[in-house]
Amino acid sequence: MTVDPTWPAYPVVSFLGFIIVLVPLPWHLQAWNSGTCYYMIWTALGCLNEFVNSVIFAQTAVNVAPVWCDISTRIIIGQSVGIPIASLCIGRRLYNISRVSNVMVTRAEKRRVILQDSLLCVLFPVICMALSYIVQGHRFNIFENLGCYPAIYNTLPTYFLVYMWPILIGLVSSVYCILSLIMLFKRHAQFREFLQSGSALTVSRYYRLMALAITEILFTIPLGVYELYSNAIDGALHPWLGWDDTHFDFSVVEGVPALVWRMNPKLLIPLEMSRWVLPVCAFVFFGYFGFAEEARRHYRLALRFVSDRFAFFRLRVGSCLANRGAAHLPSHKLQSDDALPPYFAYPGPPATAQLNGGDSKTATMSMKDFSTTKSTFDVDLSQASITPSTPCSAGSTFSGRSSYGSLPSTPGAVPPLPR
């Protein structure tokens, strides 16, 4: 058992690459960029595959997941062709746009181009997966800390059925990119006028797609050549003796400890390079498209949607908690003996009198001045022994509104009335 120096950095980076490369997918789907969408899908699938392998086979080379390894090895072969051919579709579309005279206009033409890209990016990798089975020596290999890898028999047909496709696709993509650049320089003014006339592809996005295609070519062709070279020098080239000889004892699964493959530079460099190139592709793609204007606009929309949902959730939770709390509050209904006391109609404040030649002063009155005033119960207030809670003695000044300080403060405490 050997300690992996890339743990846990590689699982984190590969899973992060799987996430971020899919971030621009929605608005590229809206723009009908099928080649770009397939590039994201194949890159994300490759990052997810390497993430699962690095987690399952950490510190072990035991075949603990045989079915997963059968699937994983097909994904590895498919992604080695799917990513370059998606880049080829991007370059082909950019070339058609740079020609200006042969650009998708109608919905039928868009569907036709999407169908062509789907056949290239889906059907062709599946065909390459099937062709690799012809030269597959045994079921698969397991490298400790890395995971499952295809067991390709080093024979002459292998180079034509498996190893040549990334190089060939990269060369075709480079031809499309060179032609696109030439047409762009020749028709620069016409090209910008076309893109600014309501096309879904903006000038900024066109240049970023061109940069992505060129970057992919710079990666694909050298890596393909290096893979071809490393497999050619890694052991003897075996002769092709037929199907039965190649698939003899096909169910064998070879486990390679990390101490063995890390001690061999012919294995260490291509194995590490083949798995690290996938997160690099994901981060490069996100660097081109994850910070563009349309990306920032979608980020703002997503943030607004989340904030609105969160605010709605808080309102719902607050309403539910308020209703639940109100249901448990004690009842404050008044009993029959807690009825409010009868209301006494006290006299209002006296009107101001004109004294001393028209001087306006506030009149003062004592309780004796109300000797002829009766309450609503026909009781002579001058003989009632009422002691108001708020003093209302002779000489006190009334304001412009009635005073309710003499009302009883205790519910049910009615002042005694004379009989």
N, C-alpha and C positions, 0 to 999 in steps of 0.2 A: 504494500500500500504506500503510495507516494502522495505527498501533499501537493495539491494543485495551486500553483502561484496565481492563477487567474480566478480563483474562487474567493469571494462571491461576485467579483467584478463582472465576469462575463455573463452570468445569468441575469444580473441587473441590467446590464447594457443591452443585451439581446431582447429582453422583455420590453425595455423602454423603446428600443427601435421598432418592435412590433406595434406599440401604441402610437408613436408619433408619426410613423409613415402612413397611418390610416386617417390622420386628422384632416388632411385636405381632400379626402375622398368625396365627401358630399358635394362640394361645389364643382369638382371636376366631372362628377356624374351629371350635374346640371348643364355643364358646358359640352357634353357629349365627347369628352376626351377619353376615348376608349383605351388607346394605347397607354396613356398615363395611368388610368385606373388599373389596368392589368399589371403595370409596373409596380404599383403600390401593393396589389394583392399578392403577387409572387414574392416581393421582398418581405412583406409581413408574414407570409406563410413560412418562408425560410427562417426568419428570426424566431418565430414561435417554435419551429421544429428544433432549432439548435438550443433554445431555452429549455425545452422539455428534456432533450438528451442530456444536457449538462446537469440537470437536477436528478434525473433517474439514475444516471451512471456516474455520479460523483463518488469517488473513492472505490469504484468497483468496475470489473469487466465481466461480471456474471450476466448471463442471459436471463434477466428477470422479467423482461417484457418482449417476448418474441413477436407477438402480433404488431406491437407498436414499431418494432424495428423493421418489419416488412413494409409498413406504411412509410416510415421515416426514410428508408433508402430510396423509395420511389420519389418522395418529395425532393430529395437531394439531387437526383438526376433531372427531375422536372424543372427545378429552379435554376439549374445551370444553363438551361436552354430558355426558360420562360422569361427571365429578366433581360437577357440580351435581345430576344426577339420583341419584347415590349418596347425596348429602346429603338429597335428598327422601325416599329410602327409609328413611334413618335417622330422619328426622322422622316419617314415617308409622308406623314401628314404635313410636317413643316415644309417639305419640298413642294407639295401640292399647293399650299397656301402662298409660298413665295412665287409661284408661277402666276398667281392671281387669276389667270384665265380658266384654271381648272380647280375651282374651290367649291366645296359643298354648299349648295344653296337650298335645295329642296329637302324636305323630310325624307323622301325616298332615297336620295343620294346619301344622306347621313346614315340611314339604316344599312345601306349597302357597305359603306365604309366600316361601320361597327361589326357587321357580319364578317368582313374580311379580317379585321383585327382579332375577332373571336376565334376564327379558324386558325390563325397564326399563333395566337397566345395561349390557346387551350388545346386544340386538337394536335398541333405539332409537338408540344411537350409530351402529350400522352403517347404519341407515336414513338418518340425517343425513349420513353420509359419501356415500351414494349420491345424496341430494338436492343436495348441494353440487356434484356434477358437472354439474348442469343449468346452473348459473351460473358455471362455471369457464371463464375467458377463454382461458387457455393452460395449458401443462403445469404449470409452477410457477415461482416466483421464488427466487433465491439472493441473500441479503444477506450481504455479507462480514462475517466474524466471528460471524454469527448462524446461518447455515445456510439450510435450505429452508423456504419458506412457501407456503401455497396462493395461487394467482392467482385471486382471486374478482372477477368482473366487477361493477362498481358500477352495478347496475341495480335497479329496484324489486322484482322477485321475490327478489333476494338477501336483503333484509331479512326476508322471511317464511320463506325456506328455510334461512337460515344464522344471521343475527344475532339473531333474536328468541328462540331457544330458551333461552339462559342466563337471560335476563330472565324469561321465562314460568315456567321451572322454579324460579327463585329465589322468585317470588311464591307459587307453590303451596307450596314448602317453608316460607315464612314463615307461611302460614295454618296448616299443621300444627303449627309451633312455638308459635304463639299459642294454639291450641286445647289443646296439651299443657300449657302453663303454666296455663291456666285450670282444666283438669281436675285438675292437680296441687294447686293451692291449695284446690280444693273437697274433694278426697278425699285429703288429705295423710296422715292417720292410716291409712286403709285401704290406701293405696298402699304405705306403708312396711311394713305388716304382710304384704302380698302378697310384696314383694321379699325379706323376711326369712324366708319360709316355704319356702325351698329352691329358689327360682328361680335360674337360671343368671346372671341379670342382677342385680348388686348395686346398692345405693342409690348408692354412689360412682360406679360405671360408668354408671348412668343419668344422673346429673348431668353427668358428663364428656361423654357423648354429646349431651346437650342443649346444653352449651356449644359443642361442635364444630359442631352444626347451626346455632346462632345465629351463630357466627363465620363459617361458610360463607355464610350469607345476607348478612351485612354485607359480605363480599367480592364475592359473585356479582352482586348487583343493581347496585351502583355501577359495577363493572368492565364489566358488560354494557351499561349505559347509556352509559358513556364510549366503549366500542368502537363502539356504534351512532352516537354523535355524531361521533367522529373519522372514521369512514368516510363519513358524510354530508357533512362539510365538506371532505374531502380530494378535491378535483376535482369535476367536474360529474357529475350523475346521468344516466347514459346510458339512452336508451329501450330497451326490450326489443323487438328486431326478429326474434326467432325463434332456433331452435336453430342453424341454419347460420351466422347472423351472429355469434352468441356464440362458436362453436367454430371460426371461421375461422382458419387457420394455427395449429392447436392445439398443434403440436409445439414452438413457440417456448419457449425458456427464457431469462428475463431475469436478468442478473447485475447487482446494484447494489453499487457500491463503498461502503466504510464512510464515505469522505469525503462522499459524496452524502447518504446517509440520516442521518448524524449532524449534518449542517448543516441538516436540515429538522426542526423540532420536531414537525410533524404526523406524521412517521414515527418519530422518535427515541422519543418518550414511549410511544406504544402498543406499539412493538416491544419495548423494554426491559421495559415493565410486563408484557407477555404472557409473557415467558420467566422473569422473576424471581418471578412469582406462584406458580409450581410448587414451587420449593424452599421458599417461605414456607409453602405448604400442608403440605408434608412435615414441616417443623419444628414447625408448630403442632400437627399431629396427634401427633407424638412427644412434644411437651410435655404433651399431655392424657393420653396412654396409655403413654408410655415409662417413667414413674416411678411408676406406680400399684403397689398392693400385689401384684396378680397378676403384674405385670411383674417386680418384684423377686424374687418367688418363682421365676419361670421363669429369671431370671438366675442365681440360686443353684443351681438344678438343672443348668443348662448348665455352670456353672463346676465343679460337682462331677463331672459327666460327663467334662469335659475333663481334670480333674485325675486322675480314676480311669484314664482311657485313657492319660494320660501316664505314670502310675506303672506301669501294666501294660506299656507300651512299654519303660520303663527296665528293668523286671525281665527282659523278654524279651531285650533287648540285652545286659544283664549276664550272663544265662545263656549266650547264644550266645558272648560273648567268653570266658567262663570255660571253656566246652567246647572252644573253639578253642585257648585257651592250654594246656589240659591235654593236648590231642592232640599238641602240639609239645614237651612236656617230655621230657627224656632219661629212659631207663629206668634204674631203680635195683635191678634184680634181682641177687641175690647169686650169684656164680659158685661152682663146686664147691670151689675152694680158699679161698673166703672164708667157710667154714662157721664158725659160732660155736664157741668152745672148749667142751670138756666142763665140766660143772658139778661142782664139788667141794663136798661137803657138809661145811662147817665146823661145829664144835660150837657150840651156842647158848651164851648167857651163863649163867654159873653162878647157882644160886639163892642168895638172900641167906641168910646164916648168923646164928644167934642167938648173940651174943657178950656176955660180961660181964653175965650175968644178964638176958638178954632184949633187949639193945640191938641194933637192926637195923643192920647195916653191909654194905657191898658187898664181896664177897670178891674178892681179887686173885689172879691165877694167872699163871704164866709158861709158856713153851712146854715146859719140862721136865715140867710137871705132866701133859702129854698123852702120857706115854711109853707108855702102854698103849692109846692111842686109835688106831684104824686108819681109813683112808679107805675109800671105796667100792671102791677098787682093791686093798684088802688090803695097804696100804703103811704101814710104821711111820713115823708123822709125826715121832717124836722124832729120827730119823736123817736126815730129809729136810732138805736145805738150802733152805729157803723164805725168801725175803726179801720180805715183803708190801710193797705200794706204800704202804699206810697203816701206820705203825709200830704194832706190837702187843706191845711189850716187857713185861717183868715189871713189875708195879705199875700198868699201864694199867687204866682203869676201863671196864667194859662197860656200855652202856646197856641199856634194856629191850628192844631189838630187834637183830637180827643186823646185822653190818657187812659191806658188800660192797666196802669199799675195797681189799681184797687181791686182787680179781679182776683179771685182765690188762686193761689199757686198750687194747691193740692187737688187732684181730681176728686170730685165728689164732695169736697168741703164747701157746702153752701152756707153763706152767712145766715144767722138766725133772724127771722122776721117776727115783729111784734104781733101779738094776737089782739 
